[in-house]
Amino acid sequence: MSYSRKLRVGVIMGGKSGEHEVSVISAASVIKALDRKKYEVIPIGITKTGKWISGTQTIKILKSQNSHKLLEKILLPDPNQKSLVAIKNNHFSYQKPLDVIIPILHGTYGEDGKIQGLLELADIPYVGAGVLGSAMGMDKIVMKQLFQQAGLLTPQFIYFTSNQWPKKKLAIVREVGKKLKYPLFVKPANLGSSVGINKAKNKNELIENINEACQFDRRIIIEQAVANIREIECAVLGNDEPLASVPGEVVPGDEFYSYKDKYIDNKSQLIIPANLNKKLTGQIQQASIKVFKLLDLAGMARVDFFLENNKKLFINEVNTIPGFTSISMYPKLWEASGLPYAKLLDTLIKLALERHRQKQRLKTSYSLKPKV
């Protein structure tokens, strides 16, 4: 992939999300790996309060949360500019246009279609799924309903809102007892990185875990735990004709692959490629591509599975902006499939530009032809 000049690549990180810190770690790895011979990299940070900042010290500032030290720069939904706007003493100045953006925003306000909508309005190419795919891939309830409608096996679940919980607590607990069996997983519907997710082995733990989940989201999902499982993940790359990587296996160091296990204790193990027979490997890759197309995804996604007793395959969920450090599962799976980290980023940028060109060819106005 060659260009007549360096592409100006914006990398957005942080955000108003419970996954703010994880996002900054992923983005720092991406920024470090981008080839400076090809790209001029523009770090763009969103603080926990929603303030947009940019500059060479963006990562350091986000980690310290002293955003007053950095010039505020925002992105306007203006397709004629395609650039950040610097704000100083109530004066606005447009920066150089951005050629493409890599949103490394995990969780709400970044992985759920909101930032993608802004980028669509600004008419800037961006890596990853669009508004619809991002929204469906983020909402565990909608996602699993689509899995069921497509005939894909996923763990049984019920759901309700955090507003319903205090009013209908007894009725919800009874419904859980009627439709599901312990142990259960209690999850906020719209968060990732296992934030707010807990395992409940009895009614008291169920109530305690729901109370915690309600602090993170307005919709709560409770899932039936699958026994005797292996956690298998598969990376997908592409647009309309996506490819699947070799599958990998996560061996949790905790009781399940929790936030603490992922980012604090570091006791979990990643086995790449997973020790699977050829038939299971093919099933996982085919199911991953089917899910990618079902949710109308683009660019990248990681599809997570539960393999019960080495026979029965359940689809757990999809991550449209998976963890992206050099040791995260998504880039490691592609590295094992023959595509190293820096080349993976090149491919994602190429896919973003390709999809944007396709959209540019679509008509945005319509007029009836006069009758002859």
N, C-alpha and C positions, 0 to 999 in steps of 0.2 A: 504494500500500500504506500504510494508516494504522492506528494502534493507539491505544488509550485511554491508553497510557503508553509511555515509551521501553522498547524491548526491551533486556534485558541480554545482550550478545553477547560470548561468550568467544572469543578468538583464540589458538589454541595454536600454539607455534612452537618451533624448536630441535630437541631430541631426541637420542637416542643413535644417530647416523647419520652416514655420511660426507657427507651433504648438510645438516648442521646449519647451516652458515653461509648457504647458499642459502635455507634455510627462513626464517631470521631476516630476510633481505632482503625476501623475498616478503611476510612477515607485516607488516613495517613499512609497506609500501606499502598493504596492505589496511587496516590500522588508520588510516592517514592519510586514506584515501578514504571510510571509513564516515561516513555523515551523522549528526552529533551531535544533530541535531534529532529523529532517529528512534531512535538507539541510544545506550545507555550501554556503552562498549567496555571490556572487561576483558582486558588482555594477560595471557596465561598462558605461562610459559616452562618448558621442560624442558632442564636442563643436559646436557652431554656425559656426565655421570656418572649421569643419570637423576633428579636432584633437581627437584621441581616448585616453581616460584616464581611470584609474581604481584605486580603493582604498577605504578605509573607509570614506574619505571625498569627494567622487565623487559628491554627491548631492549638498553639500555646495559649492564646487568649480564651478559646473555648474551654480548655481544661481548667484554667484559673477562674473563668467566669468574670473577668475584668474587662468587659467589652467596651467600656468607655475609653479605653486606650487605643481603640482602632476606629478608623474612619468608617462610618456607616455607609453601606452601599446596598441598594435594593434592586430587585428585578421588576420592571414594570410590564404589564401585559400589552406591550406595544410592538406589533410585528414590524414596524418601520425602523426600529432601532436595534433590537436583538442584543441588548447590552445591559450591563449594570449601570445604575445611576448613583453617583457619589453625592452625599448630602453633607454640607458643611455650612453652618451659620445660615440655615434656611435657603442656601443656594444649591441648585442642582446642576450637575455636569455629567453628560453621557460619557461612558468609557468606550473603549474599542469594542466592536461587535464580537459576540461569542459564536464560534462555529458549531460547537456541540457541548452538551452538558452531561456529566455523569452524576446522577443523583444517588448518593450513598446515604440515604435517609431511611433508617430502619424504623418501622412502627408507624404510629399515627402522624398525620400531616406530612408524610413523605412517601410511605409505601402503599398508601391507601387511595391514590388517585388525585389527591389535592395538589401536590406540587406538579404532577403531570398535567393537570388542567391549566395551571399557570404557564407552563412551558409551551403548551399547545397555543394558548392565546398570544404568547410572545413569539411564536413561530420559530422556536429554536429546536433543532434536532436534539434528542436526548436518548440515552441508553435505557433499555428496559421496556417493560409493558406500558401500554397506554392507560388512559383514565379508567375505562371499563375493566380491563384485565387486572389492573392494580387493585381496584376496589373489590372485585370478586376474590382475588387471591389473598386479600387481607382479611376479609370477613369469614371467619371459620364456619359460621352458620350457613351463609349463602353458598360458600364453596362446597360444603358437604351435601347440601341439598342438590346441587348440580351433579356431584359425584353419584348420588343415589339415582337421579333421573337418567343418568347415562349408563346405569347398570354397573357402576364401579363399587366395589366393596369398601366400606369405611365403617369405623366403629359406631355402634348405636349411640344416640345422643338425644338430649332434650335441651331447650333453651328458654330464656325469659329475660326481662329487663331488670336493671338495678332498681327501677322505680316500683316494679311489681314485688320485689323481694320482701321489703318490710310489711307490705300490705297483705301478701299471700304466702307468708313463710311456711305455715303448716301445710297448705295445699301443695306447694312446690315440693316440699320434703316427701309428702305422701306420693306425689307423682313419680318422683325419683325412685322411691321404694317399689312402686308398682311396675315401672317400665325398665329399670336398670338394676344391676347387681353390683355390690361392692367387691373389689375396690373401684373407685371412680376417679376421673380427673376433672377438676374444676378449672375453667379457663376464662379469662376475658376474651370476648370474640374477636377483638381487633388489636391484639398486641402480638409481638414475636419475642424471640430470644428467651422464651419460657418465663417472661415477666408475669407475675401474678398467678402462675400455674402451680397447683398443688394437688397431691394425691390424697384422697379421702378413703379411709378404711371402715368408717362407721358414721353414724348420723351426726355425732358431735363434731367430728372433723369436717364433715360436709358443711355444716352451718358455719364453722369457723373459716373455712376456705372460701365459701361464697361471700362472706363479709369482706374478706381481703380482695377478692376479684372485683367486687363492686366499686372498689376505690380506683380501679384502672379503666373501667369501661361501662357503658350503659347497657350493654348486652352481654349476657353470661351464657356459656355453653357447658353442659356437664356430659362427659363421655364415659361410656363403658370401657374399662381397662381391658386390654387384650392380654391373655395369659401366655406365658412361655414364648416371649417374642424376641426377635432380633430386630434392631432398628437399622433399616437400610435406607440409603439416600442415593439419588441419581441426579446428575446435573444435565440441564437441557440448554442448548445454544442454537440460536437461529431466529428467523422470522416465520415466513410461511412454510418453509421446509426445514424444520428443526432437526438437530441431531442429539442423541443421548450419549452420555459418557459411560464409562464402566461404572457399575454401582460400587458404593463404599458402605462400610458398616461402622456405626457408632456403638462403642461398648461403654455405657455410662459408668462413672466412678461412684455416683450417687444411686439412690433407689431408682431414679429416672433421670433423663438428661435435663437437669434443672439449670436455672440461671447460674446458681452457685457452682455447679459442676462445669458449666461451659466457660465461665469467665473468672472464677476465683480460685477454686481448688485445683483445676487443671489435672484431675485424676482420670478423666475420660480418655478413651483410646479411639483413634481412627484407623480402621483397617481398610487399606486401599490397594488393590481391588478387594471387594468382599469375597469370602470363600463361598461361592455359589456354583451350582452346576450350570451348564450351558442353557438349559431350558428355563430355569428361574431367572438367569441374567437377561435372557431375551424377553421374558414376560415383563420384567421391571422396566426395561428400556422402552418397550412398546407402550406400556401403561403410562410412562412418564411423558412420552410424546403425545399420547391421546389426551392427557390432562392439560398439557401445554396448549394444544389446539382448542380444547373444550372451553378454556377460560380466555381464549383469544389473547394469549401472551405474546411477548416479543423480546428479542435480545437474549435474556437469560432467565432462568428459574431453577430452583432446586426442589425436587419432589421427594417427600419423605414417606416411607412405608413402614409398616409393621409386618414382619414375617412370623406367623404363628406356627410353632412346631415344625419349622422348615418346610411347610407345605402351603398354608393358606396366606394369601397376600392381601393386606388391608392398606388402602391409601390413607395416610394420616392428614397431610396438608401440603400446601405449596408455598414456597417463599420466593416472591418476585424480585426482592433485593436481598439475596443471601449474604451472610457474612463474607467479607472480602479481604481479610488479612492473608498474608502469604501462607499461613497454616490453616486457613478455613477450609471446610469441606468442598465448597464449590470449585475454587481454583485448584485444589489438590486433585480433585477428580479429573479435571481437564488436563492437568499435568500428567497424570497417569494414563490418560488417553492420547497423549502425544502433543498437547498444546500447552506450552509453558506460560507462566503468569503474564509476562509482558506481551506475548503474542495474543493471549486471550483478551487483554484490554484493547489491542489493535483491532481484533475481530469485532468486539462489541461496539467500538466506535464506528467501524465500517458498516455494521448492521443498522446502527442508529441513523447514519447518513442515508443509507439505502432506503429505509422505511420513510424517511422524511421526503426524499425525492419522489417516492410513490404517491405520497399525499399531495405533493405540490402539483402533480398532474391531474388531480381531481378538480372538477368544476366547482366554483363557489357561488355561481349565480345561474339563474335560469330564466329564460323568457320564451313564451309561446311563439311558435312560428306562425305568421299570418296565413290564413286559409287562402288557397288559390282559387 
